[in-house]
Amino acid sequence: MVQDIAPHRFDNSFADLLPTGTDIVFVTDGQRMLARISEDGQLSFPDYRDFAVKPEVTRYLFKLDDRRWFAALDAEIQPECPGYEWLHAGKLRGAMPPEYAFAGVTAMQLVRWYRANVYCGHCGNKLVPDGKERMLRCPSCGNMVYPKISPCVIVGITDGDKILLTKYARSRYTHYALVAGFCEIGESFEETVRREVREEVGLEVDNIRYWGSQPWSFSDTLLAGFYCDVKGDPTPRLNDGELREATWFSRDEIPVQDDGVSLTRALIAAFQRGN
């Protein structure tokens, strides 16, 4: 999956630092990032030497192996970086090397959070970065704001040797996927599984079992993957307009392969292998 970058090390420990030398400076306009994909498909990002940016308008993000990553937070920065171009985040899905793809989407998630939280939502005063942890603090009322992470479930619904695959009704993603949804206030993961399955495909399920998790920085989510068994009538009923298709596939009929990126594909592949 996208976060599986071993033996490389991702260290998101907070530090109050300024960039120097070969530190990477991540630049984004909100939808795109300044990067380069070489002819052989290798992804890279500009470093501090590549363009003139004042250190005080950057924010330390994390360390990948022994290299530090910073973000240029000033949305007006339009650096001159020969050889680099503006790439949409989707270009990083499956890009090589995988550790740079993971770092790029994680950096974009953090920059989105910083830019969305300039002013205090309680009193309206300007927030300031905390010097001890990754948090924004209001010096007026003491409000504390932490990075946004939304919990979400991915659900492999099974009926013996079959799994239910779905397609979204209103999405640019047109491949088969699994039932998924965000956790609501007051819900456990298991309760979210039951509700989302009932809402999206009109089925009841039991024997809910956790399989694995994934940070998904493309949408600021933390995904929790589950399998469950259909209970009663297995006929899917598309209720809320979110899906345009829900079809049962046996293991040897599954039309998608593991892409090594998403928890959805990993769940489907594990079921296909009989794990």
Secondary structure as GFF3:
##gff-version 3
##sequence-region A 1 275
A	DSSP	beta_strand	10	11	.	.	.	ID=ss1
A	DSSP	beta_strand	24	26	.	.	.	ID=ss2
A	DSSP	beta_strand	32	37	.	.	.	ID=ss3
A	DSSP	beta_strand	43	44	.	.	.	ID=ss4
A	DSSP	three_ten_helix	55	57	.	.	.	ID=ss5
A	DSSP	beta_strand	58	64	.	.	.	ID=ss6
A	DSSP	beta_strand	67	72	.	.	.	ID=ss7
A	DSSP	beta_strand	85	88	.	.	.	ID=ss8
A	DSSP	three_ten_helix	89	92	.	.	.	ID=ss9
A	DSSP	alpha_helix	98	116	.	.	.	ID=ss10
A	DSSP	beta_strand	128	129	.	.	.	ID=ss11
A	DSSP	beta_strand	136	137	.	.	.	ID=ss12
A	DSSP	beta_strand	144	145	.	.	.	ID=ss13
A	DSSP	beta_strand	150	159	.	.	.	ID=ss14
A	DSSP	beta_strand	162	168	.	.	.	ID=ss15
A	DSSP	beta_strand	179	182	.	.	.	ID=ss16
A	DSSP	alpha_helix	189	201	.	.	.	ID=ss17
A	DSSP	beta_strand	204	216	.	.	.	ID=ss18
A	DSSP	three_ten_helix	217	219	.	.	.	ID=ss19
A	DSSP	beta_strand	221	231	.	.	.	ID=ss20
A	DSSP	beta_strand	243	250	.	.	.	ID=ss21
A	DSSP	three_ten_helix	251	253	.	.	.	ID=ss22
A	DSSP	alpha_helix	263	273	.	.	.	ID=ss23
###
